[in-house]
């Protein structure tokens, strides 16, 4: 047995996310730029874990990122876990003085990722 703090920031981040989801059953968890502590090669695994935990605990996840790798990994992670129907992507754009939201369903964001379209 090794203290979790010896495993690194990525492991601590995953533990924190898992515990947050478990403590917010039928609730909402907000993740802000969590991917900064996760190595890009592990992001799709982390997203798969988040998708499974969110489904198990009936918890909505709102994640903010500026990382294209994180968005691509989210698509891969939820697809691997067959959770596409639980996934949506919202892009916020500033137009003049307004913030304009654009919603994309799972099929649209998967297609955008597969075709390497800019979606950030």
KAUR-V394746 format. One record per backbone hydrogen bond with DSSP energy under -0.5 kcal/mol. CO is the residue of the C=O (numbers start at 1). NH is the residue of the N-H. Records with the same first field share a line. If there is no record, write none. Layout:
CO->NH ; NH
This chain:
3->6
4->7
8->12
9->13
10->14
11->15
12->16
13->17
14->18
15->19
16->20
17->21
18->22
19->23
20->24
21->24
22->25
24->27
27->60
29->31 ; 62
30->32
31->33 ; 64
33->36
34->37
35->38
39->42 ; 43
40->43
42->46
43->47
44->48
45->49
46->50
47->51
48->52
49->53
50->54
51->55
52->56
53->57
54->59
55->58
57->26
60->29
61->63
62->31
64->33
66->68
67->71
68->72
69->73
70->74
71->75
72->76
73->77
74->78
75->79
76->80
77->81
78->83
79->82
83->86
84->87
87->106
89->104
91->93 ; 102
93->95 ; 100
94->96
95->98
98->95 ; 100
99->101
100->93
102->91
104->89
105->109
106->110
107->111
108->112
109->113
110->114
111->115
112->117
113->116
